Amino acid sequence: MTSLFNKFIYSIIFSFTFIIVSFSQEYDDSSDILYISKIELIGNKFTKDEIIYRELLFKVGEDILKSELQSLISRSKENLLNTTLFNFVTIKYIEDLNKINISIEFQERWYIMPYPILEHADRNFSSFLKNQEWSRIDYGLFLLINNFQGKKETLILRTIFGHHNRYDLYYYKPFIDKNQKLGFGFDIDYSQNHEVAFQIANDELQYLKLTRDYAHKVLKLSNFYTYRPQLNTYHLLNLTYTNVYTNDSVVVLNNDYFFDDRNKISFFTVGYDIDYDKRDSKVYPLVGFRAYLSAVKNGIGILSDKGNFELRSILEKNHQLTDKFFVNTSILGKMNINNSNSFYFSESIGSNNYIRGMEYYVSNGDNYYISKSNLKYEIIPQTSFDIGLIQTKKFSKVHYALYFNLFFDTGYASSEEVINSKLTNEFLYSGGVGIDLVTYYDKVLRIEYSLNKFGGHGIFLHIGAPIIDD
């Protein structure tokens, strides 16, 4: 028995030694190592070279394993496309013995986008189609400079009139240091509305609409700092001052709209986010993983210490099953602490994130979760074509893809205060099928048929990927 045991131990030691030696020999084999002697950038007429080099997983003068070359090229291409600076990226290479020359060709986007605003004020497009209240239409002017100075900076000027009045100035510089890790930005946002939601009844928002006076006014002043130590890891620290005024009639209808029967409040907010995002696409991911965590405290003791502390997390996994089939699962969890029973600081299912098939409803709660699962079949892979009538290549070359989607959503919102709600403190679920059209400039159009737990069903239209947003 002892002899047999010794033989077993010796065989394990021999196996590990053989594996280590094999790996060492494989790594030391110079024929498996490529030296990057040149990287040529073609077509980036406006984008600075250093912005592109920041997204690459390889650099000039570096040795890489030949077996890892295709993976490094594929992931670098995904990083470049996820900057939203380019419509198309093509990476080619030429091997010369143990050296390699890499060329990267770009088709840059149109970075200055002034266009008129004509949009609805509802929580989602399906809610607008149901209500068809054309008085809830906003119009205005939106100016986006997406690659300001060629350094991936973002500048937004927005003026909105109609149902909402809004004036917004936003600026973000992702790199303020030589190592391209630290970023800075600010946002000045002022809005005033004739209509405001003041409570939830029967799982739907109830609105107060005033003809002459404004029902709601909000001023937000934010500055934030970002830190990107690695290609897929993002940190954000945000400090915001908020001043909110609401008409006295809102407080009469709901004396818990803020707290202490107030009709206006001022407070500071501090928030921290960490986001690990290793998906192939942020617009319509098919493979990859994401983990996101956010902590926000409203009311930090300056001006006011009242307000909630919230924790929010997102986990998302995308996997390719076969050449044509893909599966996606994402889950959002949110927990409110010290909410003070304030309607203003409440947010739950149906606000920014919803369960498909329940787009018309809202359920407030102290804590909630939503999960979304999608089984996708690729009907048409990414295909491109040229529109001959358009002269500029920034718009003439169009790409699109089409997917069939079988989905299932679940959710749960918990609260001790809710009355007359069939959604709160109730396990929710829905399922359905849909068609997703993915095209250029980050546009995703979806048409879905959904059936929910309570037997409600219908056809719904959406803009954006069927995943959970921040």
C-alpha angles and dihedrals in degrees: 000000000000091000091051091050092050091051089051092052092046091050091053092049091048092049094051091046091051092049093049092048091047093052091046092051092047093051093044092051103108092204089069094053124083124198114214104225099168142013115194121195117205128186101012093124094159108018114087117242094237091060089057096044089054090066098048124100091210137047141192114283094025128125116224134179114255089225090060097047099095093046092050092049093047094049092045090053091051090051092051093049091047090060085072088223096110138048094200134017124187122186120194133170142192123211120213109182103298094344128088133199115202126200123191120195121197138194104202122213127239100269103189108069115177109170139150119260120232110162143137125254097220126110092254138000094256091057089054092050090051096049097033091195102162091188085073092068119118125204133182145105129299123193118189123181101185101179102032111188089356091280101107090259118151125218121181129184116182133177119178130184135174119056089004129031113209138166118188136176117185130175131175129179108188097195125041098153134063093249090056095231105110125068138179137199146161138203129201110190129172125175137171126187137190089210131049136174109240105174146350121251125174089357094299131103116255116215134204113209123194122191103201106019129053114252096200138021127182132183119188126183114185137174124181141182128211132201123194109181093167135023095258101033123085131181125190130189115189133187118188136180114206130189116186128185125183129182118263090244090066091057090048090054093044118014089187093060088109113349137274091029091287123157096198136033139179124201146152124240128202121192139176127197132185119190127185106189120176099158124133090234134014091201100052111355121201101170134019143057137268133191120184131179128182132183119189131178118194112199109023098186099276110108089343137011094194120104138082134289112219136190119198129181135179128194120186131177126185122187136177111226099181137343091287106022126079132175127206129187125178131171131192124198126185131182125189119204124193093001093167089215090276118159092205093060094043122103129163145140112346098026108091096340125040143178110252111250090031099069092129096057138075128198121190122205143152091244133016146160135204128193127191125192125186132185107196131194118198107231095171120014119220105301130178134202138171126246103216096200092062113077102195116078090216088077106013096072109068129185127195142167132192128212136184110220130201109189144181126190132189134183146165132197120191127201139151095207105053120115128187096012126133092184103053117082088011130111106242131199142163140172141192150133132267149169120238122200114196117191142159129301088039097290121155120179120190135187115188142177111212136185118194134200094267095053096260113142141166148130116285133191122211140175116216137037120306092249135103116275127216 
